[in-house]
Amino acid sequence: MMEDSQFFGIDPNGQVTLLKQLDVQESFVLKVTAYDNPSNPNDRQSNSTELKIGITKDYPPEFNTTQSPINIKEGGNFDSTPRSLPTAFDRNINEGEDEQICYYLEDDKDLFSISTEPEGPRLTQLKELDREATPVIDLIVIASNLCQETAPDLESIPESSKLNVQINVQDINDVAPSFIGDTIFASISMVDYEDWTREIEVVDDDGDDTNQFSCSKTTVVPSDDGESIDDLGDSIFSVKQGPKEKKVTLQSTLVVTSSMSGYFTFNLTVNDGVHETTEPVKIVVINEKTNRVVFTFDSLEEEVKAKKDEIRQVFSNAFASYGWIFNIDNIKQAKEEIEKTAVKCHFLDNQDEPVDIAFIEKNYEGARSDIKDGLIGLNLTLSPRVSVPKLHVLV
């Protein structure tokens, strides 16, 4: 018999308590003696008894690994066949005890279920997965020999009884590619037509870089109310795309003259081999003297380009009460100003017609504060008025 006092104690009321965790597998026989407390010590009497304590084993199950990754394809045609998971090891069973190990799923029970089979745990998928929404799903499987209807409290389970199952949701081509914006607006003028290009970003939420894109356009149609833009042919605008680039470049051979006005429309389609998306394109002929404005930013060209969409939204919001849409035509380093960037742009009214500069200036003061606050949120500021030849500048 081992030294009992290191494991057990007794209080004056005869309550026996365990002092520390037992790491032995034998029984204990405790001798408990009770004494009275008479006024005369010579009359003191005692009585002893033996308390036998049997030690039973109750080791929690243990997994030999803490991680179990599984790859599952997204989509509705999922495989509901139960998948095998690593089996936990129970020392109680291996030492002759007849105990069962039960397995529980801690979370995501709407997507998966777990069952306890004689061969071990089985994971079953219940619903389709969406990689675009959740690319990775982390599950915790609990092994316990205290089999019950509900999962035991996770905090009470030792780490060795937990299995982290990482579901890597594999992508399939189930989302159509698209362009940024419901309608693609651009402009062309006498000043910039010679090197006119416009880049349009292609977005594909599938996230598969191996997807190949092809782009095409329909016939170019001039507006009915346009001036000097009829019978220019379909080749005045063309589409160019690199082999793996997620962008489309519009090019033009149109020679703009001062007598031209109106706009051109056509549809642009992007196809990834399975799905396709078509968006309308509208290219407006801008009069450089009456429609084009320039905003100069106290920032480098690459910084302004990186925030192009946010800048467009700031200006559109500032003039929203007029129904105007702000369109950026070109972003370039300001002449002789390395740390400044000139943004050439125009506004379209609610009829998609170019807004005259005089009208822009008339209403600009009321929008200045909103523009300033919006740009501050982007860590951008407008530069004081500078002189740019042939362009109208607002600050």
N, C-alpha and C positions, 0 to 999 in steps of 0.2 A: 504493500500500500504506500502510495506517495505521501509526501508531506502535505497534509490537508490544508494547513493554515494559509498556504499561498493562493489557494483557490476559493476558500469558503470562510465566512465570518458569521458570527452570531451576536445578536443584540441582547440586552437585558430581558427582553420579553420572550426570548427563545426563537426569534425569527432568523432562519438561516438564509444567508444571501451569497450570491456568486460574486467574487471579487474581481475576476478577470476572465477573459475568454479561454475556453478549454481547447487545448490542442493535443489532447491525448484521447485514446480510445478505450480506456479501461474504466471499471466501476470504482466507486469510492465507498468506504465504510467509515462513517464519522462517529466518534464516541462523544456523546453529548451528556454532560454532567450538570445537574441542577443542585444548588445549595440554598438552604434557608439562611436567615440572618437573625438569630436570637440575640437577646441582650447579653447573654453570657456566651462568649465564643466557645467555651468548652462543651456547650450543648448543641453545637452546630451539627447538622445532619445533611447528607447528600444522597442522590440517587442518579444512576447512570443508565443510559440506553444507547443502542447502536442505531444509526440512521444510514441505511443503505441507499446510495444514489447510483442509478444505472445511467451510463452515457450512451446515447444513441447518435448515429451519424446523420447529418442532414446537409450535405454539400450542395450548393447550387450548381446547376448545369453550366458548362463552360464551352464556348466556341474556340476552335483552334485558330480562327482568324477573326479580325474585327471588321474587315471590308469584303463586300461581295458585289462587284459591278455587273450590271446586266444591260445589254443593248436591246432596245425595243423600237421598232419603227412606228412613226406616228400614223394617224389616219384611222378610218372607220373599219377597214378590213383587218382588225387585229386578231392575234392568235390567243384564244382563251384557254389553251392547253396549260395546265399547271406546270410551273417551272420549279425544278429542284433547287433547294438552297443548302448551304453547308449545315450539317447536323451537329448539334451540341453534344458534348461528352459529359456523362454524369458518373462520378466516382461511386455514388451510392449503388448504382446498378452493377457496376463492375466488381463491387465487393460483396455481391450476393444479395443485395436488397432488390426487391421487385418493385421498382418505382417507374412511373411514366413521365416523360418529358412532354410538356405542352408548349406550343409556340403561339405568340400573340404579335399583332401588328400595332404599333404605337399610333400611327397617323396615316392620312391619305386612304382611309378605309372606303371612300367613295370610288377610288380608282383601282384599288387592289384589295384582295382578301388573302388570308393565309389559313392553311389547314394543317393539322397534325396527322401525318400518315405513319404507318409502321416503318417506312424507309426514311422518314424525316420530314422536315417542313416543305410545303409546296405553296408557291406564290402564284395567284391567279389574277390576271388582268380583267377588270370589270367594264371599263369604258375606254373609248378611243383617246389617244394622247395627241397633243398639239405642240410640236416643237417650237413653233413661233411664239406661243404663249409661255411655255415652261420647258426649256431645253434639258433641264436636269431635275430629277425628283429624288429626294433623299428619304429613305424609309428606315425605321428602326424596328428590328425583329427582336422580341424578348423570348428567352427560353426559361422555363420555370418548371420545377417538379411539384409545385403547389397548384395543381390543375383546378381551374375555376372558370366560370362563365365569362367574366370580364378580365381584361388585362390587369396585372398587378401594377401598383404605383411605380412609375419609371424611376423615381428617386430612390426607391428601396432596392432596386436591382443593381447588383455589382456590374462593373463595366465588362467583365469577362462573360457575362450572360447576355450581352447585347451584340447584335450583328447589324452593322450599317450597310444597307443595301442601296447602292446608287444606281438609279435608272437613267441611263443615257438615251434620250429620245433622239432617234435617228431621223434625218430629214427625208421627205419625199417631195417631189415636185407637185405641190398641191395649191400653190398660190400664184396667181397671175402677176407678171411684172407690170410695173406702171411708171408713169412719169410724175414728177412733182408738179402738182397743180392740176385742177380740172380743165383749165384752158391755158394754153401756152401762148403768152403774149410776147411780141418782140417788135422792134421798130427798125426802120432803115431810112437814111437821109443822104443828101448830097455829099456830106462830109465823110461819112464812114462806109459808103457802099463798096469802095475798092477792096478793102480787106474785111468785109463783113462776114462774121461767123457768130453763131450762137450755140453754146453748149447746153444740152438738156440732160439732166441726170435721170438715169433709170434706177428704179427701186425694186428690189425683189426680196420680200420677207422670208423666202425659203432659206436664204443665207448660204446657199450652196454655190461656192465660187466656180464650180465646174459647169454650171449652167451656161449655155451659149445663147446669145441674143441675136436676133435679126430685126432690122428696122426697115420700114417702107413708108411711103407717103402716097396720097391720092393726088389727083390732078389739081394744080393751082388754079383758084378761081378769083378773079378781080372783083372788087365791090361794084355794085351797079352805079353808085354815085361818084365813082372815082374819075379822076381827070388824067388822061394820057397814060392809062395803065392797061387798056384793052389790047388784046392780040399780041401780048409779049411772049406767049408760049409757056409751056410747062417746065422747061429746063432752067428758068430763072432762079429756082430754088432746088437744092439737092440735099441728100442725106448722106453723111459719112459716119462710119463707125469702125473703131478698131476691133481686132479679133476677140479680145477679152475685156474690153473697156465697158464699164457700166455707165456709159454716156453716149449721147448722139450729138453730132455736130451738124448744124444746118449751115449750108453755104449758099452764096448767091452770085449770080452773074449779072444781076440787074444794074443798069446804069441809071441812077436817079437824076432827074432834071428838075429845074425849078417849077416847071408847069405841072408836075405830078402831085396828086393827092389821092386819098382813099386808102384801101387796105387789100391784102390778099388773104385768102383762107384755104386751108387744105387739112386733111387728117393725117396724123402720124401714128403708126402702129408698131408696137414692139411685141415680139413673139419669142418664147423660150423653148419652142419645140412641142409644148403641150398646151400652154395657155397663151392668150394674147390680149392686149389692151389697146384701145384706140382713143386718142384724145384730139380735140380740134386745135389747130394752130392759127393764130391771127397775127399777121405782120403788117404793121401800120406804117405808111409813108409819113415821115415826120418832116415838117418844115423847120430847118435848123434855126431860122430867125424868130419864128413865132411859137414853136412848141418845145424846143429842147432847152433844158436847164441843167446846171452842174452844181453839185454840192461837193465841197472840198473838206476832207477829214484830216485831223491831226494824227494820222496813223499810217503805218506801212501798208503797202498794197496787199500783201498776203493776208494781213489781219482783217482788212475790210472785205476781201473776197471770201474769207472763211465765215463771215457773218452776213453775207449777202441776203439770205432769206429773212433773217431777223431785221435787217435794216429796211427791207421792202415792207415788212409788216408794220414797223414803227411809223413810217410815212403814210401808209395806207390808213392806219388807225387815226392818225392826226387829221386826215381829210375825209374821214368816213362820213361825216354829216353831209358832205357834198356828193357822196356816192362815187368819189374818185378812186381809181386804182393806180398805185405807184409802180412804175416799171423801170428797172435798171437796164440800160443799154450797154454800158461799158464801164469797166473799172481799171484805171491805169494810174501809175505814179504821176503826180503833178509835175509839170515842166519846171525844171530847175529847183524842185523842192523834194529832196529824197525822202523825207519823213512825212510827206503829205500825199494824199491820194485823191484824185478827181473822179467823181462818180457822175457819169453822163446819164441822164434819165428823162422821162416824160411822164405825164399823167394822162389817163384816159377817163372820160366822164362815164356816166351810167348808160350811155349809148355807144360806148367803146370808141368814141371820137377823141382825138388829141385835144387837150385843154390848152387854150392860148396862154402865153406867158403873162400877158397883162392881167388875166383873171387869176393866175396863180399868185402873182405879186400882191394883188388886191386882198387875197385871203390868207396869205402866208403868215402875217403877223399874228393872227388869231391861233394859228397852229404851232407857232414857234415854241411855246412853252412845253406842249405835249411832245414835240419832236426832241427837244433838249432832254426832257426827263426819260424818254424812251431810250435815247442813245446813251445816257449815263448808265442805265441798267445794262448796257452792252459794253461798258468801259470805252465808249467812243465819244468824241466831241467834234463839232464842226469848226473849221478854221475860219478866221476873219476873212472878209471879202478879199478875193484876189482877182487879178485880171487874166482872163483866158480868152485869146483871140477867137472871134466868131461864135462864141458861146455865151449864153446868158447865165450868170452866176448868182445864186441865192445863198445867204448864210444866216 
